[in-house]
Amino acid sequence: MKIEEAILYCLAHQNRGMRTEQIAEMINRHRLHVRKDGQPVTSNQVYAVVCRYPDTFVKAEGRIMLMI
């Protein structure tokens, strides 16, 4: 799945706000998204995706949450 879909899955599954490190760890643990180079997803990647989709994700108090 795409990384933005993996982030959505993590946040919906946990039903709470999460830090980017927690999201990246969950994506890698469950292999929800695999990078083309085979490296694990980083918290910086998660943060970049969150910034790219402001209509979907909210950043507040160091946590990422779903807008919906």
C-alpha angles and dihedrals in degrees: 000000000000117000093247089054090049091052090049090050093051095049094044092046094050092040091210141076116283136193117247090248091055092049093049091048092051092047091051095043093053094034091232092154128021119198118229090244092050094242120134120264112262130216088243090059091050090050092049092052092047090053090049092056107046091157091061106034133045125202113209133154093350093307135105117225137175116261091217 
